[in-house]
């Protein structure tokens, strides 16, 4: 059975679950797996990349391409 078929079968079985506890456990497993995958994708940047980011940030600040913390918080609150 290929991966796509297994996913579909899993979803079908998941939709039959009536136990909130079982769903919570599966959600926890999914979050843990996602976090693990994200940490595997994160790679440290080189000193050159770091300095480039600093220079870009300074340029953005000098040219007014910034956002106030309060505005950023307001935007983030709308995400939920």
Secondary structure as UniProt FT lines:
FT   HELIX           3..16
FT   HELIX           20..41
FT   HELIX           47..62
FT   TURN            63..64
FT   HELIX           69..79
//
